[in-house]
Amino acid sequence: MTMIPAVTLWQPYACLIEIGAKPYETREFRIPARLLGKRVAIHAAARPCVTQLDADVLDDITEAFGRCSWSHWLPRGAVVATAILAESIPADQVKPDSFGYYKPGRWAWRLEDVRPIRPHIPAKGQRQIGWPWEVPAGVQI
């Protein structure tokens, strides 16, 4: 049995990481030391995103996925990829994109070696960062 830490994100952000369109996860704090340099599971939250997205961000998301109606087919409550949490960079020192919140005082977590997981694996997430996810037998992480 292999366990790795997991990070839960709202959709569409989890799948934007999965497809390589989102190289940074932005947060109010640095990557926790116990997760820095570690491979983590990227988990899509079961509940829908509560943040209202503006029209430009919606357009960028649609362009990244290459199709409309993405909110209807993106998985929720599933691990969609794994990635290495490579480093924490002050968010205002990173070229901003539509998929993060890059204001001063926040942190951009640079993701490396993103590996999509297909098929997506249903998983019940937790609010904490780095919750333990059991990798099913036969799944390459």
C-alpha positions in Angstrom: 0.0 0.0 0.0 1.4 3.4 -1.1 0.2 6.6 0.5 1.0 10.1 -0.8 -0.2 13.5 0.4 -3.1 15.1 -1.5 -4.1 18.7 -2.2 -7.8 19.5 -2.9 -8.7 22.2 -5.3 -11.9 23.5 -6.8 -12.7 22.7 -10.3 -11.8 23.8 -12.9 -8.4 24.4 -11.3 -7.6 20.7 -10.6 -8.1 19.8 -14.2 -6.3 22.9 -15.4 -3.3 21.5 -13.6 -3.9 18.0 -15.1 -3.8 19.4 -18.6 -0.7 21.6 -18.0 -2.5 24.9 -18.3 -2.0 25.9 -14.6 1.7 25.8 -13.6 1.1 27.4 -10.2 -1.3 27.0 -7.4 -1.7 30.3 -5.5 -2.3 30.3 -1.8 -1.9 32.7 1.2 1.1 30.7 2.6 4.2 28.9 1.4 4.2 25.2 0.6 4.3 23.4 4.0 7.9 22.2 4.6 6.7 18.6 4.9 5.4 18.8 1.3 8.1 20.8 -0.4 9.7 18.7 -3.1 7.2 15.9 -2.7 4.8 14.3 -5.2 1.2 15.0 -4.2 -2.2 13.9 -5.5 -4.2 16.7 -7.2 -7.8 16.1 -6.0 -10.8 17.8 -7.4 -13.2 18.9 -4.7 -16.7 17.2 -4.6 -18.5 20.5 -4.3 -18.7 23.1 -7.0 -16.5 26.2 -6.8 -18.2 29.0 -4.9 -16.1 31.8 -6.5 -17.8 33.8 -9.2 -15.6 33.8 -12.3 -15.5 36.9 -14.6 -16.1 36.6 -18.3 -12.4 36.8 -19.3 -11.4 34.0 -16.9 -14.3 31.9 -18.2 -13.1 32.5 -21.8 -9.5 31.5 -20.8 -10.8 28.3 -19.1 -12.9 27.4 -22.2 -9.8 28.0 -24.4 -7.6 25.9 -22.2 -10.0 22.9 -22.4 -10.8 23.5 -26.1 -14.5 23.2 -25.5 -17.5 24.8 -23.9 -19.6 23.5 -21.1 -16.6 22.4 -19.2 -18.4 22.7 -15.9 -20.7 19.9 -16.8 -18.0 17.2 -17.6 -15.2 18.0 -15.2 -14.9 15.3 -12.5 -15.6 16.2 -8.9 -14.5 14.2 -5.9 -11.6 12.5 -7.7 -7.9 12.5 -8.0 -7.0 13.7 -11.5 -3.2 13.9 -11.4 -0.1 13.9 -9.4 2.6 16.6 -9.3 5.7 17.7 -7.4 5.3 20.8 -5.2 8.7 22.3 -6.4 8.9 25.7 -4.7 7.1 28.6 -3.2 7.6 31.9 -5.0 6.1 35.3 -4.0 3.0 35.5 -6.2 3.8 39.0 -7.4 7.1 37.8 -8.8 5.4 35.3 -11.2 3.9 36.2 -14.5 0.2 36.1 -13.7 -2.4 34.1 -15.6 -6.2 33.8 -15.3 -6.0 30.7 -13.1 -4.6 32.1 -9.9 -4.7 35.1 -7.5 -1.3 36.8 -7.8 -1.6 39.8 -5.4 1.3 40.8 -3.2 1.5 38.8 0.0 0.3 35.5 -1.6 2.4 32.6 -2.8 2.7 30.7 -6.1 3.4 27.0 -5.6 5.3 25.9 -8.7 4.2 22.5 -9.9 6.6 20.2 -11.7 6.3 16.8 -13.4 2.5 16.8 -13.6 1.2 13.3 -14.4 -2.4 12.9 -15.3 -4.2 9.9 -13.8 -6.6 8.1 -16.2 -9.2 7.2 -15.5 -9.7 9.7 -12.7 -10.0 8.0 -9.3 -12.9 8.8 -7.0 -11.7 9.9 -3.6 -13.2 11.7 -0.6 -11.0 14.7 0.1 -10.4 16.7 3.2 -9.9 20.4 3.8 -6.4 20.1 5.1 -3.5 20.3 2.7 -1.5 17.1 2.6 -4.2 14.6 3.6 -3.2 11.0 3.0 -4.4 9.4 -0.2 -4.0 5.7 -0.7 -2.8 5.0 -4.3 -4.8 2.1 -5.7 -2.9 -1.0 -6.8 -1.7 -0.7 -10.4 -1.9 3.1 -10.6 1.2 4.8 -11.7 1.9 8.0 -9.9 
